[in-house]
């Protein structure tokens, strides 16, 4: 373990990604790739990690949540041609958007609202495949760098190459399990953030020392525990 961050329980995971990378940079311990879970793969972090620290943030990203994507039918966002310099979008029927408006969402993130003209959408023969709304089609886009990074990550996580690389994440989950089961990491013995952080630092040091001792003694790492229910499944 090379870095420890202690935050209030209300702090979301992706709020500390940049902080983790900054502290690792100060120690000269930046990794080339950082294997994270889905809580750390916001589009802005995919971009900032690469641009600011040359780190590939590797982990599952949130899938598109529109009804078209969930049903795998109709015209998904990927079906639209985005002209970033001209700030307009062309639909699969060749119609061009009439509104391109940057704004901030409720969380303060940058977004772009795109809307097509009523005259183009309402009489369109494939309107029902494009939107369930009686009005024109609208799109919500992220800034270009974030949009491109997110689309690439979504495509990559469907590949076997991603699955093979992400298998190493099991070791990280094993460390978390060791910390919570063997070192009572989820419970603080003290009141206050400063004292709790000190406890976390000592716990991390204890985990590292324990692993060094086990390595010197030739103790092999345990295999991933299988639940009794999972053990009933036939071998594949």
Backbone as a ProteinNet text record, in pm:
[ID]
protein_1_A
[PRIMARY]
XXXXXXXXXXXXXXXXXXXXXXXXXXXXXXXXXXXXXXXXXXXXXXXXXXXXXXXXXXXXXXXXXXXXXXXXXXXXXXXXXXXXXXXXXXXXXXXXXXXXXXXXXXXXXXXXXXXXXXXXXXXXXXXXXXXXXXXXXXXXXXXXXXXXXXXXXXXXXXXXXXXXXXXXXXXXXXXXXXXXXXXXXXXXXXXXXXXXXXXXXXXXXXXXXXXXXXXXXXXXXXXXXXXXXXXXXXXX
[TERTIARY]
85.6	0	89.8	62.8	151	87.1	-43.8	-110.2	-236.9	-266.4	-385.4	-460.4	-590	-675.4	-790.3	-814.8	-924.9	-1019.6	-1145.1	-1244.9	-1370.9	-1457.1	-1588.4	-1665.2	-1756	-1829.7	-1914.3	-1948.8	-2034.8	-1957.7	-1826.1	-1746.4	-1754.2	-1800.3	-1807.9	-1669.3	-1660.6	-1531.8	-1456.8	-1528.1	-1456	-1412	-1450.5	-1406.5	-1261.7	-1205.1	-1067.5	-969.3	-1015.3	-924.4	-808	-838.5	-733.2	-640.6	-696.7	-615.7	-519	-566.8	-481.2	-364.8	-395.4	-289.2	-190.2	-240	-150	-54.8	-105.6	-21.1	79.2	37	131.1	239.4	201.4	298.1	401.8	357.2	449.3	549.3	509.7	598.2	681.5	656.1	724.8	680.3	551.8	501.3	383.6	376.9	266.3	271	158.9	156.4	128	160.4	123.6	-24.6	-76.4	-219.5	-271.6	-394	-455.4	-585.1	-587.3	-704	-801.2	-919.5	-1017.6	-1152.1	-1243.9	-1378.7	-1463.7	-1591.3	-1677.6	-1698.9	-1668.5	-1686.8	-1584.4	-1479.7	-1370.8	-1355.4	-1449.8	-1430	-1522.9	-1544.2	-1618.7	-1541.2	-1613.1	-1548.5	-1443.1	-1471.3	-1374.2	-1246.4	-1256.2	-1137.3	-1057.7	-1126.7	-1055.5	-965.4	-1016.9	-941.8	-833.7	-869.5	-772.7	-657.3	-684	-576.7	-472.9	-521.4	-431.5	-357.7	-430.2	-370	-274.9	-309.4	-231.1	-119.6	-140.9	-41.6	0	-54.9	-23.1	-55.7	-169.5	-215.6	-337.1	-335.7	-453.6	-543.1	-658.2	-754.5	-834.3	-811.1	-869	-973.7	-1096.6	-1204.4	-1335	-1438.4	-1567.9	-1632.8	-1677.3	-1745.4	-1895.6	-1969	-2114.8	-2165.4	-2253.5	-2312.2	-2412.6	-2437.2	-2537.6	-2673.7	-2752.5	-2876.4	-3002.5	-2991.9	-3112.4	-3190.9	-3319.2	-3400.1	-3350.3	-3295.2	-3243	-3125	-3037.4	-2921.1	-2962.2	-3055	-3097.4	-3170	-3249.9	-3325.2	-3245.8	-3132.1	-3048.6	-3130.3	-3209.1	-3287.1	-3311.3	-3360.7	-3378.8	-3244.7	-3245.6	-3127	-3057.6	-2948.1	-2868.8	-2782.5	-2720.5	-2634.8	-2524	-2473.5	-2365.1	-2407.6	-2538.4	-2586.2	-2580.1	-2554.6	-2553.4	-2409.7	-2394	-2263.6	-2244.5	-2140.9	-2116.2	-2004.2	-2033.6	-1932.3	-1894.4	-1788.1	-1749.7	-1709.4	-1625.7	-1588.5	-1708.9	-1799.2	-1916.2	-2027.5	-2016.5	-2114.2	-2255.2	-2264.5	-2395.4	-2387.3	-2503.4	-2514.7	-2605.3	-2570.2	-2651.4	-2713.2	-2844.1	-2914.7	-2901.8	-2943.3	-2932.4	-3012.2	-3110.3	-3189.6	-3131.8	-3015.5	-2947.7	-2989.2	-3069.7	-3112.4	-3010	-2992.8	-2892.9	-2960.9	-2899.4	-2954.2	-2959.9	-3051.6	-3067.4	-3026.5	-2999.8	-2959.2	-2835.7	-2737.3	-2615.5	-2587.3	-2620.3	-2610.9	-2532.1	-2410.2	-2335	-2402.7	-2399.5	-2456.1	-2390.9	-2421.2	-2371.4	-2487.8	-2465.1	-2570.7	-2577	-2664	-2685.7	-2561.2	-2470.3	-2347	-2231.6	-2259.8	-2156	-2074.8	-2113	-2039.9	-2079.1	-1985.7	-2011.4	-2086.1	-2190.7	-2269.7	-2306.4	-2359.8	-2404.5	-2543.6	-2639	-2775	-2786.7	-2837.9	-2855.6	-3002.6	-3058.6	-3198.8	-3214.1	-3306	-3337.8	-3466.1	-3488.6	-3603.3	-3733.4	-3842.5	-3973.5	-4010.7	-3983.9	-4024.4	-3954.4	-3834.4	-3759.2	-3800.7	-3836.5	-3862.8	-4007.9	-4101.7	-4241.1	-4296.9	-4250.8	-4298.3	-4201.6	-4101.7	-4000.9	-4062.6	-4042.4	-4103.1	-4048.3	-3932.4	-3874.4	-3871.8	-3964.7	-3968.6	-3979.2	-4060.5	-4080.7	-3955.2	-3865.5	-3740.3	-3634.6	-3663.1	-3564.9	-3596.5	-3725.7	-3763.3	-3907.4	-3937.5	-4074.1	-4147.9	-4075.8	-4135.2	-4214.8	-4327.4	-4401.7	-4328.7	-4228.9	-4152.3	-4029.9	-3937.8	-3817.5	-3716.3	-3620.1	-3515.3	-3418.2	-3379.7	-3277.8	-3165.9	-3046.2	-2930.3	-2859.7	-2799.7	-2713.4	-2573.5	-2478.8	-2341.7	-2247.6	-2138.6	-2028.9	-1934.3	-1844.6	-1743.1	-1667.3	-1611.4	-1557.7	-1460	-1359.1	-1258	-1322.1	-1417.7	-1483.3	-1574.3	-1644.5	-1733.7	-1655.3	-1545.2	-1464	-1403.3	-1351.1	-1289.9	-1392.7	-1513.2	-1617.7	-1661.8	-1678.3	-1718.5	-1611.3	-1484.8	-1375.8	-1369.8	-1390.3	-1386.2	-1501.6	-1619.1	-1734.2	-1709.4	-1648.4	-1619.4	-1509.7	-1407.7	-1293.4	-1331.3	-1422.6	-1454.5	-1536.5	-1576.2	-1644.3	-1547	-1418.3	-1319.6	-1254.4	-1195.7	-1123.2	-996	-935.8	-813.9	-840.4	-953.9	-989	-1007.1	-1078.6	-1105.3	-975.4	-881.5	-754.4	-673.9	-670.6	-596.1	-663	-796.1	-867.3	-870.5	-826.8	-821.7	-733.1	-633.2	-543.2	-615.7	-733.5	-811.1	-847.9	-850.3	-882.7	-784.5	-657.6	-560.5	-590.3	-643.6	-681	-800.7	-898	-1014.1	-971.9	-871.9	-821.1	-757.9	-688.6	-628.9	-736.3	-842.3	-953.3	-1016.9	-1034.6	-1093	-1003.9	-872.9	-780.3	-787.4	-795.1	-801.6	-926.3	-1039.5	-1165.2	-1182.2	-1135.6	-1156.9	-1048.9	-923.9	-814.2	-770.9	-797.5	-748.9	-861	-985.5	-1101.4	-1102.3	-1076.7	-1058.5	-1186.3	-1301.4	-1426.5	-1470.5	-1400.5	-1437	-1323.4	-1359	-1258.9	-1259.3	-1141.4	-1128.5	-1126.8	-1128.8	-1111.7	-1217.9	-1231.6	-1325.4	-1247.5	-1293.4	-1227.8	-1152.9	-1150.6	-1090	-939.6	-872.1	-725.8	-682.5	-749.3	-713.1	-748.7	-861.2	-900	-799	-750.1	-648.7	-521	-482.3	-363.2	-382.6	-502.7	-531.3	-518.1	-569.3	-560.3	-415.6	-333.6	-191.6	-122.9	-150.3	-91.6	-144.9	-273.1	-330.6	-264.6	-245.7	-180.6	-38.1	33.4	170	169.3	69.8	61.3	33	-52	-80.7	45.7	119.4	243.7	344.4	361.6	456.6	413.9	284.4	233.8	262.4	242.5	266.9	416	500.7	644.9	686	635.1	667.6	619.7	496.7	443.4	527.7	571.9	653.9	787.2	849.1	976.4	961.3	846.2	821.7	771.1	749.8	703.8	557.6	478.5	335.3	267.4	197.5	132	3.7	-28.7	-150.7	-272.6	-375.1	-497.7	-573.3	-650.9	-735.1	-862.6	-927.3	-1051.4	-1155	-1215.1	-1313.2	-1441.3	-1495.2	-1622.1	-1730.5	-1844.5	-1954.6	-2008.8	-2081.8	-2139.5	-2236.3	-2308.8	-2403.4	-2328.4	-2219.9	-2144.5	-2078.5	-2042.4	-1977.7	-2070.9	-2202.3	-2298.5	-2307.1	-2255.7	-2263.1	-2170.1	-2210.8	-2124	-1997.3	-1889.2	-1762.2	-1770.5	-1708.1	-1707.7	-1565
-117.7	0	123.4	213.3	328.2	461.5	461.7	587.7	560.6	648.4	635.2	767.5	761.7	879.9	851.2	942.9	929.9	1046.6	1018	1121.4	1092.2	1190.8	1162.9	1064.1	989.8	886.6	943.8	1072.2	1133.4	1174.4	1164.7	1203	1093.5	1124.9	1021.8	977.3	854.7	797.4	883.6	924.5	993.8	1134.5	1181.2	1313.5	1312.7	1194.7	1187.6	1130.7	1100.2	1045.2	1138.8	1266.9	1364.3	1380.6	1375.9	1388.7	1271.7	1151.5	1032.7	1045.6	1085.6	1098.2	1208.3	1317.8	1425.9	1381.3	1309.1	1262.4	1157.2	1070.6	973.5	1043.5	1149.5	1226.2	1290.1	1342.4	1405.8	1305.4	1179.6	1075.2	1010.1	1047.9	983.4	840.8	812.2	675.4	663.6	750.5	743.6	614.3	544.3	423.1	459.4	368.7	388.3	360.9	264.8	236	223.5	266.2	263.7	184.9	64.7	-21.4	18.3	61.5	112.7	46	63.7	11.8	121.3	91.3	181.5	316.5	326.5	452.4	558.5	520.6	613.9	642.6	602.6	613	715.7	827	934.8	982.7	1029.8	1069.2	1176.9	1271.8	1379.2	1324.7	1218.5	1159	1077.8	1014.5	944.1	1040.5	1161.3	1261.4	1326	1372.8	1444.8	1355.4	1227.6	1136.2	1122.1	1116	1101.7	1230.9	1342.1	1469.8	1523.4	1508.6	1569.8	1479.8	1347.1	1257.3	1142.1	1139.3	1032.1	894.9	886.5	762.2	711.4	583.8	522	471.9	532.5	491.9	375.1	256.6	133.5	77.2	73.9	19.9	27.3	-38.7	-36.6	101.3	152.6	281.5	259.2	361.8	351.3	335.4	239	218.9	330.1	353.3	451.3	407.4	503.3	466.5	509.6	553.7	588.4	462.1	477.7	359.3	293.2	372.6	315.1	222.6	265.6	182.7	59.2	75.7	-37.6	-142.8	-96.7	-190.1	-233.7	-169.1	-196.8	-186.9	-82	-55.4	95	139.3	282.1	349.7	481.8	559.1	605.8	538.8	574.5	696.2	752.4	868.7	840.1	717.2	680.5	686.6	688.9	694.8	836.1	934.9	1074.2	1118.9	1201.3	1255.7	1389.9	1398.5	1521.2	1600.8	1724.7	1815.4	1911.9	1879	1958.2	2100.9	2123.5	2261.9	2347.6	2288.7	2364.3	2369.7	2287.7	2282.9	2249.3	2141.4	2091.5	1940.2	1876.3	1731.1	1697.4	1593.6	1547.8	1413.2	1401.6	1278.7	1175.7	1050.8	946.7	977.9	1069.3	1107.3	1229.1	1276.4	1386.5	1525.1	1535.7	1666	1718.7	1850.3	1914.2	1980.7	1969.7	2029	2180.9	2240.2	2385.7	2448.7	2367.5	2420.7	2347	2422.6	2369.3	2460.9	2415.7	2505.1	2439.6	2488.2	2438.1	2482.8	2396.2	2430.5	2343.4	2370	2289.7	2212.5	2083.6	2004	2030.8	1957.8	1983.4	1957.8	1873.6	1844.5	1935.9	2031	2122.6	2075.2	1962	1909.2	1979.4	1988.7	2053	1958	2009.3	1931.6	2020	1958.7	2030.7	1980.8	2072.6	2038.3	2057	1955.4	1958.6	1931	2009.6	1987.8	2005.7	1924.8	1935.4	2016	2062.4	2148	2067.7	2133.2	2069	2025.9	2113.2	2084.5	1961.4	1933.7	1818.8	1689.2	1698.1	1576.7	1530.2	1622.9	1582.4	1505.8	1536.7	1465.6	1356.8	1326	1226.6	1086.7	1006	871.6	775.2	804.7	715.7	783	876.5	952.3	860.4	754.9	665.2	584.9	568.1	497.5	589.4	717.8	815.7	865.3	889	940.1	901.1	883.4	858.7	988.5	1098.5	1229.2	1273.7	1343.4	1396.1	1511.7	1565.2	1676	1628.5	1719.9	1685.2	1609.9	1546.2	1471.3	1567.9	1535.3	1610.1	1515.7	1569.8	1493.5	1571.1	1498.6	1558.7	1502.5	1589.2	1547.8	1599.4	1529.3	1577.5	1657.2	1737.9	1803.7	1702.3	1746.3	1655.6	1553.5	1597.8	1505.4	1398.9	1439.7	1344.8	1250.8	1304	1221.3	1112.3	1151.8	1055.7	951.3	995.7	902.8	802.1	848.7	760	658.6	702.6	610.6	504.6	545.6	450.2	350.2	398.7	309.9	209.9	253.9	163.6	53.1	90.3	-9.9	-104.5	-50.6	-132.7	-232.3	-194.9	-285.4	-407.1	-409.1	-525.8	-627	-595	-679.7	-776.9	-882.3	-978.7	-917.5	-824.4	-757.9	-683.1	-615	-545.2	-643.7	-753	-850.9	-912.1	-937.8	-995.6	-896.7	-771	-670.4	-641.6	-641.6	-603.1	-714.9	-834.9	-946.3	-913.1	-828.1	-791.3	-714.7	-662.9	-591.5	-683.7	-813.9	-909.3	-897.3	-866.6	-848.9	-728.5	-622.4	-502.8	-532.4	-602.8	-640.6	-731.3	-816.7	-901.9	-821.2	-713.2	-625.8	-557.4	-512	-449.4	-550.4	-672.9	-777.5	-806.9	-813.9	-838.4	-725.7	-602.7	-489.6	-489.4	-527.3	-524.5	-646.5	-763.6	-885.8	-909.4	-885.9	-916.1	-796	-674.2	-555.1	-459.9	-504.9	-427.7	-286.5	-274.5	-143.9	-61.5	-125.3	-50.5	13.5	-13.4	43.9	133.8	252.6	343.6	336.2	335.6	327.2	465.3	568.2	703.4	796.5	913.8	1015.5	1126	1163.3	1270.8	1220.5	1303.3	1264	1245.9	1332.1	1325.1	1194.8	1158	1035.3	911.4	920.4	808.9	790.5	902	891.6	826.9	863.2	802.3	651.9	611.6	468.4	402.2	467	410.3	396.4	492.9	485.7	368	349.9	236.3	103.3	100.5	-22.5	-57.4	43	19.1	-31.4	28.6	-16.9	-160.9	-194.2	-330	-431	-393.8	-483.5	-507.1	-399.7	-414	-502.3	-481.6	-562.1	-708.5	-730.8	-867.9	-940.3	-870.5	-933	-958.6	-870.5	-892.7	-1017.1	-1028.5	-1143.9	-1273.2	-1272.4	-1391.6	-1426.9	-1325.1	-1349.9	-1411.3	-1360.7	-1415.5	-1558.5	-1587.7	-1721.7	-1817.9	-1768.9	-1854.9	-1891.6	-1812.1	-1840.3	-1795.8	-1886.6	-1854.5	-1774.9	-1691.5	-1612.6	-1702.8	-1668.9	-1748.6	-1727.3	-1826.8	-1814.8	-1738.9	-1686.2	-1613.1	-1703.8	-1656.9	-1737.1	-1749.9	-1871.5	-1896.4	-1923.7	-1859.1	-1882.5	-2023.8	-2071.7	-2205.7	-2217.3	-2110.1	-2113.3	-2121.5	-2040.2	-2040.8	-2176.1	-2246.1	-2376.4	-2480.3	-2456	-2550.5	-2541.1	-2433.3	-2415.5	-2514.4	-2566.1	-2661.7	-2594.5	-2667.3	-2614	-2581	-2468.8	-2428.1	-2415.7
0	0	0	-93.7	-113.3	-77.7	-54.9	-23.4	57	150	233.7	231.6	205.9	211.6	307.7	398.8	494.2	472.9	446.8	421.3	502.4	519.5	578.8	491.4	551.5	479.2	366.9	374.3	273.1	147.6	148.6	31.2	-74	-195.7	-300	-344.8	-395.6	-434.4	-535.1	-643.1	-749.8	-712.2	-592.7	-549	-503.3	-478.7	-427.6	-529	-650.7	-751.6	-778	-801.6	-829.3	-709.2	-588.1	-466.3	-452.6	-478.9	-472.5	-569.6	-692.2	-792.4	-756.1	-700.5	-660.8	-551.3	-452.8	-342.6	-390.4	-481.6	-537	-619.4	-689.5	-767.7	-675.9	-563.1	-468.4	-410.8	-403.7	-352.5	-462.5	-588.1	-699.1	-720.8	-693	-702	-798	-897.3	-991.9	-1073.7	-1086	-1170.2	-1315.2	-1406.4	-1546.9	-1567.2	-1493	-1498.3	-1356.8	-1336.7	-1204.2	-1215.2	-1157	-1162.3	-1051.9	-1092.5	-997.1	-1021.1	-925.1	-947.1	-1011.2	-1029.6	-1105.1	-1036.9	-909.1	-838.7	-875.4	-947.8	-977.2	-1126.4	-1209.1	-1353.1	-1417.8	-1351	-1415.3	-1537.6	-1638.6	-1763.5	-1741.3	-1652.9	-1628.9	-1567.2	-1488.7	-1427.8	-1529.2	-1624.3	-1731.1	-1806.5	-1830.4	-1906.1	-1821.4	-1701.1	-1618.3	-1573.5	-1547.6	-1506.5	-1617.5	-1741.2	-1855.1	-1884.1	-1882	-1919	-1812.9	-1685.7	-1579	-1527.8	-1530.8	-1471.8	-1564.1	-1685.5	-1779.7	-1721.3	-1652.1	-1590.8	-1667.9	-1701.9	-1760.8	-1648.2	-1636.5	-1534.3	-1590.8	-1535.3	-1592.1	-1497.8	-1545.7	-1465.1	-1541.5	-1493.4	-1562.9	-1554.5	-1668.2	-1670.6	-1677.5	-1644.1	-1645.7	-1788.4	-1808	-1939.7	-1969.7	-2097.5	-2137.3	-2083.7	-2036.7	-1967.8	-2042.1	-2165.9	-2241.2	-2275.8	-2305.7	-2338	-2465.3	-2557.3	-2681	-2653.5	-2562.3	-2529.5	-2450.3	-2356.5	-2275	-2359.1	-2453.2	-2538.4	-2659.3	-2683.2	-2800.3	-2928.8	-2936.1	-3056.4	-3065.8	-3179	-3197.9	-3225.9	-3225.2	-3258	-3129.8	-3097.4	-2980.7	-3011.8	-2909	-2929.2	-3028.8	-3026.8	-3117.9	-3264.7	-3292.4	-3430.1	-3487.2	-3402	-3444.6	-3473.1	-3576.5	-3613	-3543.4	-3461.9	-3385.6	-3451.2	-3486.9	-3541.9	-3430.2	-3358.7	-3241.7	-3276.9	-3379.8	-3412.6	-3453.6	-3532.6	-3578.9	-3475.1	-3371.2	-3262.8	-3313.8	-3387.8	-3425.3	-3444.1	-3445.1	-3455.2	-3572.2	-3645.5	-3757.7	-3723	-3740.5	-3704.7	-3816.6	-3792.6	-3896.8	-4023.1	-4014.3	-4131.4	-4203.5	-4157	-4224.3	-4178.9	-4074	-4023.8	-3921.9	-3922	-3836	-3716.7	-3599.6	-3477.5	-3488.4	-3410.9	-3412.4	-3279.9	-3178.7	-3048	-2999.1	-2953.6	-2890	-2772.2	-2651.7	-2536.2	-2422.2	-2394.4	-2278.7	-2148.4	-2048.8	-1917.8	-1811.3	-1685.8	-1574.8	-1513.8	-1489.5	-1427.2	-1277.4	-1208.5	-1065.6	-981.6	-1031.9	-958.9	-1000.2	-1085.9	-1129.4	-1247.5	-1307	-1421.3	-1550.6	-1642.8	-1770.8	-1864.7	-1927.7	-2022.8	-2140.8	-2243.4	-2362.8	-2398.6	-2407.6	-2448.5	-2599.7	-2667.2	-2812.5	-2843.5	-2933.8	-2971.5	-3122	-3177.3	-3319.8	-3338.2	-3458	-3487.2	-3488.1	-3444.7	-3446.7	-3588.7	-3685.6	-3822.9	-3880	-3829.6	-3879.1	-3809.5	-3682.3	-3603	-3607.9	-3601.8	-3583	-3702.4	-3822.9	-3941.6	-3987.3	-3906.5	-3944.2	-3943.2	-4044.8	-4050.7	-3946.3	-3887.5	-3786.1	-3649.4	-3627.8	-3501.6	-3381	-3389.1	-3275.5	-3241.3	-3337.5	-3311.8	-3250.4	-3255.1	-3209	-3068.1	-3040.3	-2909.3	-2877.9	-2749.5	-2704.5	-2676.9	-2679.8	-2655.3	-2777.3	-2757.2	-2872.1	-2939.9	-2873.7	-2928.7	-3004.4	-3034.9	-3111	-3025.4	-3090.7	-3021.6	-2954.2	-2833.7	-2761.9	-2721.5	-2706.7	-2662.3	-2552.4	-2461.1	-2360.4	-2378.3	-2410.2	-2437.7	-2330	-2311.5	-2229.9	-2319.4	-2262.3	-2344.9	-2429.4	-2540.3	-2641	-2584.2	-2508.2	-2456.7	-2367.6	-2282.5	-2194	-2272.4	-2370.3	-2452.3	-2524.7	-2587.9	-2662.6	-2568.8	-2455	-2358.7	-2307	-2279.7	-2227.5	-2331.9	-2456.7	-2562.3	-2586.4	-2583.8	-2602.8	-2487.7	-2364.9	-2248.6	-2252.2	-2293.8	-2302.8	-2404.5	-2516.7	-2618.7	-2571.8	-2504.5	-2463.6	-2355.1	-2265.4	-2155.6	-2200.4	-2326.4	-2380.4	-2440.3	-2442.3	-2508.7	-2410.8	-2464.2	-2383.3	-2327	-2400.8	-2353	-2222.6	-2216.3	-2092.3	-1977.7	-2002.8	-1897.1	-1844.5	-1932.3	-1889.6	-1805.5	-1848.6	-1772.6	-1638.4	-1637	-1515.1	-1411.2	-1449.3	-1353.7	-1234.8	-1256.9	-1147.2	-1036.9	-1067.6	-967	-850.1	-874	-767.3	-651.3	-681.2	-574.2	-488.3	-551.3	-475.7	-386.6	-442	-361.3	-246.5	-270.1	-162.8	-51.5	-88.4	13.2	96.4	29.1	101.9	196.9	148	233.1	353	329.6	440.6	543.3	493.3	584.3	669.9	610.2	686.1	776.1	730.8	806.9	913.1	875.7	968	1051.7	1000.2	1070.5	1111.4	1098.8	1146.3	1089.9	959.8	897.7	893.9	894.4	883	1014.9	1120.8	1250.7	1299.9	1344.7	1399	1552.4	1607.5	1753	1817.5	1734.9	1787.7	1730.3	1791.1	1746.9	1676.9	1559	1486.3	1364.7	1260.5	1134	1146.8	1221.6	1233.2	1300.1	1408.2	1478.3	1394.5	1324.5	1237.8	1125.5	1070.7	965.5	1020	1139.9	1199.7	1214.7	1255.6	1264.9	1129	1023.8	889.2	843.6	877	839.6	908	1037.5	1108.8	1054.6	1018.6	963.1	830.5	744.6	615.4	636.3	731.5	760	810.9	894	947.9	837.2	741.5	629	547.7	519.9	443.1	515.9	647	724.5	728.9	744.2	748.3	616.7	507.6	378	355	402.6	390.1	469.6	592.4	675.9	609.9	559.5	492.9	370.2	296.2	177.8	216.8	323.9	369.1	420.2	477	529.3	421.7	301.7	193.3	202	274.9	285.3	156.1	90.5	-35.3	-11.4	-108.7	-98.7	-109.8	-35.4	-36.7	-166.5	-205.5	-322.7	-287.8	-389	-367.4	-303.2	-194.2	-122.4	-205.1	-210	-278.5	-174.8	-194.7	-102.2	-119.2	-19.4	-26.1	-143.2	-173.5	-284.2	-416	-432.4	-557.2	-581	-473	-486.3	-547.4	-542.7	-598.8	-751	-806.2	-951.2	-1020.1	-1135.9	-1207.5	-1258	-1263.2	-1309.4	-1458.3	-1496.9	-1638.6	-1686.3
[MASK]
++++++++++++++++++++++++++++++++++++++++++++++++++++++++++++++++++++++++++++++++++++++++++++++++++++++++++++++++++++++++++++++++++++++++++++++++++++++++++++++++++++++++++++++++++++++++++++++++++++++++++++++++++++++++++++++++++++++++++++

